[in-house]
Structures are given as structure tokens and as C-alpha cells.
């Protein structure tokens, strides 16, 4: 597994009367028996009812369940028949085609796809998430991305919203550990607006505020969000064995995370644009 860091910038048109919604989704594990297909299709149907001109999507990895990074290290292509590996490659391609068809509503609105640890690598070096990004004509963002969304308003004004996204780390069973792992990214990129991870299947958004000095020497307050993007992988089905049961992990709150981003103008001290972020879980 390659932990590639990327940066990306996207420009969006905006106005002060409307907000823009971004659906953060990941850990679908679509080809796993434990994928909650009904919940996944309900999410797609629910999101499709949003205004398509004001709705965007952001993928956090593990769209499929096929062979984790650890498992792929054990699969030595040189020690297997060429036809065996070709069969596996074709299977991943087939699943990507099907998945791309399922999420076709996101085409043109998908801000990018993060890599997960279940990320098949083809003989030419292309990974499954890269292949999916190509099929969806969206940016492939690597493992960790600093993403700049530049909102452009009529009259020439603009406002940046910074997102730091990573498939993430796991470890520990307490919700505090989950939040702390996201906050670790904040130590690296302290001034972003949104920090989001997947991987541990938690779903939630925790606001916090910081104080920072302006160029004029004033102290201003800034709201930031620490987020986990959720999952669509079920656990604790009677009579079935899975990873969560073996490690006595709590079941995930299944679904995706939506953040609504709006703006207002503050003319009390000049003319500033203030970013307003709201979480919908």
C-alpha cells in the first residue's frame, strides 16, 4: 500500500443565499457479503433528491473489499499462474464497472476519491481507486490530500474552504480515540476547515473552535470540524462470522456524512466573508 500525499484545488461558483452540500462516503465494502446493500442504495436515493447543482461527493476509500494491502503482499504474482492473476484483475475491473454505474449520479459532482487499504493493484501499477476515478472522470487523491475548495462569488470575491482527507488509521475502541486520530492531522495542517477520515467505520462530526491572530493583530475565532465518514459494512448478524465480532468492536453507525457549507458577509469591520459549516448525520 502506497501512502501518497497529494494536493488539489477545485473552483466552484457560489452565492450568499444558498449552501452547498458535500456527501463524504467510504468503507462501502461493496463486494463483501456484509455490505448493507439496502442502506447503500437508500443513501444513493436520498442523495439524488438533493439539488444536483448544489450537491457534491467525496470518497474516503475502501469502495470494495477485495484483498487488503496485507493480503496483497502475500499474493506474489510471480508464484501464481498468469491466468489466475488475470482472473483476479478482470474481477476487480468488473466490480469497478458495476460500482461506477451505481454511482453515476455523482459524475461531474465527485470532488475526488481517496485510496483505502483495500485497493487492488493491477500489473501496470494502476490501483482500483485510480481506475474508478478514471471511470468517474474525477481526481484521484492518494492516501492523504490537502484539498482547497475555492468558492467564487459574483463581483470577483472568493473564499477558500480547506479539507484535509485521509482514509485514516484505527486502533482503540473508544470514541475518544477515534476523534484523537483525526485531530492528529490537525497538528500537521492546523488551519483547515474540515478534517475527515474513514477506515474505522465511525460516523460523526465534532466541531471545535480555535483562536488565531490576523495580519492586523486582532484575535479571531474559527470553527473547524473533525469528521469520520462512516461505513456500509454490517456487523453482528446472527450466525455469521466477521471481523468486528472477532475483535469485539462496536457496530458502525451505517451511512454517509453530509456537510453543508454556506457563507455570509461581515461588514462590521470592512467586508469579510464568513464560512458557515453545518453537519448532517
BAZA-581149 format. One record per residue (C-alpha): residue number from 1; x negated, z negated, y negated. Coordinates in Angstrom, 3 decimals. Layout:
N
+-----+----------+----------+----------+
!   i !     east !       up !    north !
+-----+----------+----------+----------+
! NUM !        X !        Z !        Y !
...
+-----+----------+----------+----------+
END
This chain:
281
+-----+----------+----------+----------+
!   i !     east !       up !    north !
+-----+----------+----------+----------+
!   1 !    0.000 !    0.000 !    0.000 !
!   2 !   -1.373 !    1.000 !   -3.390 !
!   3 !   -0.628 !   -1.358 !   -6.267 !
!   4 !   -0.762 !    1.254 !   -9.018 !
!   5 !   -0.190 !    0.268 !  -12.663 !
!   6 !    1.476 !    2.797 !  -14.962 !
!   7 !    2.853 !    3.039 !  -18.480 !
!   8 !    5.781 !    5.174 !  -19.514 !
!   9 !    7.718 !    5.893 !  -22.686 !
!  10 !   11.239 !    7.260 !  -22.945 !
!  11 !   13.192 !    8.069 !  -26.115 !
!  12 !   16.957 !    7.513 !  -26.274 !
!  13 !   19.432 !    8.145 !  -29.059 !
!  14 !   21.358 !    5.087 !  -30.223 !
!  15 !   23.699 !    3.766 !  -32.860 !
!  16 !   24.634 !    0.314 !  -34.101 !
!  17 !   28.244 !    0.403 !  -32.915 !
!  18 !   27.571 !    0.812 !  -29.181 !
!  19 !   25.458 !   -0.807 !  -26.488 !
!  20 !   23.545 !    0.885 !  -23.676 !
!  21 !   23.778 !   -0.394 !  -20.102 !
!  22 !   20.883 !   -0.314 !  -17.630 !
!  23 !   21.543 !   -0.976 !  -13.931 !
!  24 !   18.474 !   -2.413 !  -12.185 !
!  25 !   18.769 !   -1.914 !   -8.421 !
!  26 !   16.384 !   -2.265 !   -5.500 !
!  27 !   15.806 !   -3.549 !   -1.985 !
!  28 !   18.632 !   -1.364 !   -0.740 !
!  29 !   17.014 !   -1.015 !    2.709 !
!  30 !   19.495 !    1.805 !    3.157 !
!  31 !   18.472 !    2.801 !    6.689 !
!  32 !   18.489 !   -0.776 !    8.029 !
!  33 !   21.340 !   -1.926 !   10.252 !
!  34 !   21.649 !   -4.950 !    7.963 !
!  35 !   22.223 !   -2.839 !    4.829 !
!  36 !   25.631 !   -3.750 !    3.414 !
!  37 !   26.903 !   -0.175 !    3.168 !
!  38 !   30.252 !   -1.198 !    1.705 !
!  39 !   28.606 !   -3.238 !   -1.028 !
!  40 !   26.169 !   -0.402 !   -1.801 !
!  41 !   28.946 !    2.181 !   -2.091 !
!  42 !   31.017 !   -0.237 !   -4.158 !
!  43 !   28.094 !   -0.587 !   -6.590 !
!  44 !   27.801 !    3.194 !   -6.937 !
!  45 !   31.555 !    3.491 !   -7.519 !
!  46 !   31.541 !    0.612 !  -10.017 !
!  47 !   28.623 !    2.039 !  -11.968 !
!  48 !   30.170 !    5.517 !  -12.018 !
!  49 !   33.068 !    4.134 !  -14.059 !
!  50 !   30.740 !    3.215 !  -16.926 !
!  51 !   30.408 !    5.636 !  -19.819 !
!  52 !   27.862 !    8.168 !  -18.468 !
!  53 !   26.487 !    8.745 !  -21.965 !
!  54 !   25.642 !    5.067 !  -22.332 !
!  55 !   24.549 !    4.186 !  -18.791 !
!  56 !   21.084 !    4.331 !  -17.229 !
!  57 !   19.486 !    3.217 !  -13.965 !
!  58 !   16.115 !    1.720 !  -12.973 !
!  59 !   14.891 !    1.477 !   -9.350 !
!  60 !   12.814 !   -1.523 !   -8.174 !
!  61 !   11.635 !   -0.307 !   -4.746 !
!  62 !   12.422 !   -0.601 !   -1.032 !
!  63 !   15.112 !    2.041 !   -1.103 !
!  64 !   14.627 !    2.393 !    2.666 !
!  65 !   13.438 !    0.007 !    5.366 !
!  66 !   11.094 !    2.397 !    7.179 !
!  67 !    7.714 !    0.818 !    8.074 !
!  68 !    6.316 !   -1.763 !    5.705 !
!  69 !    2.786 !   -1.428 !    4.357 !
!  70 !    1.522 !   -3.820 !    7.055 !
!  71 !    3.198 !   -1.789 !    9.796 !
!  72 !    1.820 !    1.492 !    8.481 !
!  73 !   -1.712 !    0.110 !    8.630 !
!  74 !   -1.160 !   -0.317 !   12.366 !
!  75 !    0.143 !    3.246 !   12.716 !
!  76 !   -3.086 !    5.223 !   12.951 !
!  77 !   -2.214 !    8.915 !   12.663 !
!  78 !   -5.406 !    9.872 !   14.497 !
!  79 !   -4.345 !    7.871 !   17.547 !
!  80 !   -0.832 !    9.320 !   17.806 !
!  81 !    0.310 !   12.785 !   18.793 !
!  82 !    0.656 !   15.090 !   15.823 !
!  83 !    4.239 !   15.807 !   16.818 !
!  84 !    5.015 !   12.080 !   16.807 !
!  85 !    3.909 !   11.710 !   13.201 !
!  86 !    5.684 !   14.939 !   12.242 !
!  87 !    8.897 !   13.492 !   13.672 !
!  88 !    8.492 !   10.331 !   11.595 !
!  89 !    7.687 !   12.345 !    8.447 !
!  90 !   10.759 !   14.514 !    8.984 !
!  91 !   12.897 !   11.414 !    9.482 !
!  92 !   11.775 !    9.934 !    6.155 !
!  93 !   12.376 !   13.252 !    4.366 !
!  94 !   15.861 !   13.473 !    5.869 !
!  95 !   16.684 !    9.951 !    4.727 !
!  96 !   15.385 !   10.686 !    1.233 !
!  97 !   17.562 !   13.803 !    1.004 !
!  98 !   20.598 !   11.775 !    2.029 !
!  99 !   19.765 !    8.957 !   -0.387 !
! 100 !   19.243 !   11.396 !   -3.264 !
! 101 !   22.679 !   12.830 !   -2.536 !
! 102 !   24.193 !    9.338 !   -2.545 !
! 103 !   22.756 !    8.530 !   -5.971 !
! 104 !   23.387 !   11.950 !   -7.519 !
! 105 !   25.393 !   10.278 !  -10.302 !
! 106 !   22.053 !    8.882 !  -11.553 !
! 107 !   20.480 !   12.304 !  -12.079 !
! 108 !   19.396 !   12.648 !  -15.681 !
! 109 !   20.062 !    8.913 !  -16.241 !
! 110 !   17.449 !    7.445 !  -13.897 !
! 111 !   14.695 !    5.935 !  -16.042 !
! 112 !   12.278 !    5.764 !  -13.113 !
! 113 !   11.503 !    4.449 !   -9.646 !
! 114 !    9.128 !    1.601 !   -8.813 !
! 115 !    7.280 !    1.547 !   -5.470 !
! 116 !    8.184 !   -1.036 !   -2.835 !
! 117 !    6.263 !   -2.337 !    0.143 !
! 118 !    8.467 !   -0.233 !    2.461 !
! 119 !    7.054 !    3.045 !    1.173 !
! 120 !    6.171 !    5.688 !    3.752 !
! 121 !    3.097 !    7.787 !    3.008 !
! 122 !    3.095 !   11.471 !    4.023 !
! 123 !   -0.075 !   13.303 !    5.196 !
! 124 !   -0.548 !   14.858 !    1.720 !
! 125 !   -0.704 !   11.387 !    0.138 !
! 126 !    2.750 !   11.540 !   -1.421 !
! 127 !    4.841 !    8.435 !   -0.800 !
! 128 !    8.546 !    8.239 !   -0.039 !
! 129 !    9.314 !    6.849 !   -3.504 !
! 130 !    7.331 !    9.677 !   -5.129 !
! 131 !    9.258 !   12.172 !   -3.034 !
! 132 !   12.535 !   10.542 !   -4.066 !
! 133 !   11.505 !   10.583 !   -7.735 !
! 134 !   10.735 !   14.304 !   -7.446 !
! 135 !   14.146 !   14.931 !   -5.891 !
! 136 !   15.822 !   12.995 !   -8.710 !
! 137 !   13.647 !   14.571 !  -11.435 !
! 138 !   12.707 !   11.145 !  -12.788 !
! 139 !    9.392 !    9.349 !  -13.437 !
! 140 !    7.532 !    7.727 !  -10.554 !
! 141 !    6.368 !    4.382 !  -11.963 !
! 142 !    3.966 !    2.995 !   -9.358 !
! 143 !    3.937 !   -0.674 !   -8.344 !
! 144 !    3.799 !   -2.181 !  -11.838 !
! 145 !    4.913 !   -0.449 !  -15.028 !
! 146 !    4.964 !   -1.289 !  -18.721 !
! 147 !    7.925 !    0.782 !  -19.872 !
! 148 !    8.698 !    1.476 !  -23.532 !
! 149 !   12.249 !    2.471 !  -24.389 !
! 150 !   12.330 !    3.855 !  -27.925 !
! 151 !   15.843 !    3.886 !  -29.365 !
! 152 !   16.216 !    6.375 !  -32.200 !
! 153 !   18.883 !    5.893 !  -34.856 !
! 154 !   20.225 !    8.356 !  -37.374 !
! 155 !   18.254 !    8.235 !  -40.581 !
! 156 !   14.913 !    8.005 !  -38.801 !
! 157 !   14.880 !    4.319 !  -37.872 !
! 158 !   13.816 !    3.351 !  -34.357 !
! 159 !   13.426 !    0.246 !  -32.218 !
! 160 !   11.327 !   -0.310 !  -29.114 !
! 161 !   12.520 !   -2.308 !  -26.123 !
! 162 !    9.718 !   -3.192 !  -23.719 !
! 163 !   10.344 !   -3.559 !  -19.974 !
! 164 !    7.760 !   -4.846 !  -17.503 !
! 165 !    8.860 !   -3.915 !  -13.982 !
! 166 !    7.240 !   -4.623 !  -10.630 !
! 167 !    8.502 !   -4.641 !   -7.063 !
! 168 !    7.113 !   -8.136 !   -7.032 !
! 169 !    5.897 !  -10.953 !   -4.884 !
! 170 !    7.673 !  -13.503 !   -2.719 !
! 171 !    6.873 !  -16.884 !   -1.324 !
! 172 !    8.606 !  -20.212 !   -1.576 !
! 173 !   12.293 !  -20.858 !   -1.001 !
! 174 !   13.264 !  -22.490 !   -4.282 !
! 175 !   14.844 !  -20.601 !   -7.157 !
! 176 !   12.230 !  -22.075 !   -9.495 !
! 177 !    9.500 !  -20.296 !   -7.548 !
! 178 !   11.373 !  -17.026 !   -7.904 !
! 179 !   11.561 !  -17.368 !  -11.686 !
! 180 !    7.951 !  -18.532 !  -11.934 !
! 181 !    6.752 !  -15.381 !  -10.176 !
! 182 !    8.458 !  -13.252 !  -12.829 !
! 183 !    7.049 !  -15.463 !  -15.556 !
! 184 !    3.567 !  -14.768 !  -14.193 !
! 185 !    3.976 !  -11.217 !  -15.531 !
! 186 !    4.793 !  -12.639 !  -18.943 !
! 187 !    1.342 !  -14.195 !  -19.060 !
! 188 !   -0.084 !  -10.661 !  -18.800 !
! 189 !    2.410 !   -8.930 !  -21.114 !
! 190 !    3.597 !  -11.785 !  -23.352 !
! 191 !    5.712 !   -9.815 !  -25.873 !
! 192 !    8.001 !   -7.678 !  -23.689 !
! 193 !   11.777 !   -7.973 !  -23.903 !
! 194 !   12.647 !   -7.657 !  -20.197 !
! 195 !   10.649 !   -8.698 !  -17.123 !
! 196 !   12.124 !   -7.643 !  -13.788 !
! 197 !   11.055 !   -7.968 !  -10.147 !
! 198 !   12.628 !   -7.163 !   -6.807 !
! 199 !   11.261 !   -7.914 !   -3.322 !
! 200 !   12.587 !  -11.435 !   -2.656 !
! 201 !   16.254 !  -10.286 !   -2.825 !
! 202 !   17.243 !  -12.808 !   -5.510 !
! 203 !   19.532 !  -11.577 !   -8.263 !
! 204 !   19.734 !  -13.086 !  -11.706 !
! 205 !   18.653 !  -13.034 !  -15.341 !
! 206 !   17.217 !  -16.076 !  -17.086 !
! 207 !   16.893 !  -15.940 !  -20.890 !
! 208 !   14.159 !  -17.718 !  -22.748 !
! 209 !   13.098 !  -17.704 !  -26.379 !
! 210 !    9.662 !  -17.705 !  -27.952 !
! 211 !    8.368 !  -18.160 !  -31.478 !
! 212 !    5.901 !  -15.670 !  -32.904 !
! 213 !    4.244 !  -15.098 !  -36.302 !
! 214 !    4.991 !  -11.924 !  -38.279 !
! 215 !    2.456 !   -9.994 !  -40.323 !
! 216 !    3.883 !  -11.738 !  -43.375 !
! 217 !    3.109 !  -15.137 !  -41.902 !
! 218 !    6.701 !  -16.073 !  -41.082 !
! 219 !    7.691 !  -17.558 !  -37.742 !
! 220 !   10.421 !  -15.594 !  -35.949 !
! 221 !   12.347 !  -16.212 !  -32.758 !
! 222 !   12.511 !  -13.646 !  -29.931 !
! 223 !   14.708 !  -13.669 !  -26.821 !
! 224 !   13.263 !  -12.472 !  -23.522 !
! 225 !   14.806 !  -12.086 !  -20.073 !
! 226 !   13.220 !  -12.940 !  -16.705 !
! 227 !   15.074 !  -10.988 !  -14.019 !
! 228 !   15.318 !  -10.449 !  -10.283 !
! 229 !   17.079 !   -7.228 !   -9.319 !
! 230 !   18.930 !   -8.281 !   -6.147 !
! 231 !   19.359 !   -6.571 !   -2.794 !
! 232 !   21.856 !   -4.919 !   -0.472 !
! 233 !   20.478 !   -6.390 !    2.747 !
! 234 !   22.798 !   -8.764 !    4.609 !
! 235 !   21.697 !  -11.855 !    6.500 !
! 236 !   23.256 !  -14.422 !    8.830 !
! 237 !   25.562 !  -12.093 !   10.717 !
! 238 !   26.748 !  -13.848 !   13.836 !
! 239 !   24.957 !  -12.778 !   16.989 !
! 240 !   22.310 !  -10.756 !   15.118 !
! 241 !   18.620 !  -11.373 !   14.567 !
! 242 !   16.911 !  -10.659 !   11.275 !
! 243 !   14.021 !  -11.657 !    9.047 !
! 244 !   15.992 !  -14.140 !    6.941 !
! 245 !   17.151 !  -16.138 !    9.960 !
! 246 !   13.627 !  -16.328 !   11.375 !
! 247 !   12.259 !  -17.820 !    8.148 !
! 248 !   15.377 !  -19.840 !    7.268 !
! 249 !   15.708 !  -18.042 !    3.956 !
! 250 !   18.860 !  -18.326 !    1.887 !
! 251 !   21.138 !  -15.265 !    1.947 !
! 252 !   20.806 !  -12.927 !   -1.020 !
! 253 !   23.469 !  -12.610 !   -3.703 !
! 254 !   24.019 !   -8.946 !   -2.918 !
! 255 !   24.309 !   -6.336 !   -5.627 !
! 256 !   22.504 !   -4.949 !   -8.658 !
! 257 !   21.788 !   -6.355 !  -12.114 !
! 258 !   23.089 !   -4.849 !  -15.342 !
! 259 !   21.622 !   -5.496 !  -18.778 !
! 260 !   23.454 !   -4.380 !  -21.898 !
! 261 !   21.240 !   -3.556 !  -24.866 !
! 262 !   22.677 !   -3.401 !  -28.360 !
! 263 !   21.397 !   -3.684 !  -31.916 !
! 264 !   22.361 !   -4.994 !  -35.310 !
! 265 !   20.751 !   -4.817 !  -38.745 !
! 266 !   19.475 !   -7.835 !  -40.609 !
! 267 !   19.323 !   -7.196 !  -44.362 !
! 268 !   18.780 !  -10.812 !  -45.434 !
! 269 !   15.033 !  -10.195 !  -45.702 !
! 270 !   14.551 !   -6.469 !  -46.109 !
! 271 !   16.071 !   -4.231 !  -43.448 !
! 272 !   15.261 !   -5.203 !  -39.864 !
! 273 !   16.749 !   -4.047 !  -36.569 !
! 274 !   17.511 !   -6.893 !  -34.166 !
! 275 !   17.759 !   -6.225 !  -30.425 !
! 276 !   20.643 !   -7.875 !  -28.596 !
! 277 !   20.441 !   -8.135 !  -24.777 !
! 278 !   23.211 !   -9.400 !  -22.518 !
! 279 !   23.108 !   -9.828 !  -18.744 !
! 280 !   25.998 !   -8.822 !  -16.468 !
! 281 !   25.619 !  -10.183 !  -12.924 !
+-----+----------+----------+----------+
END
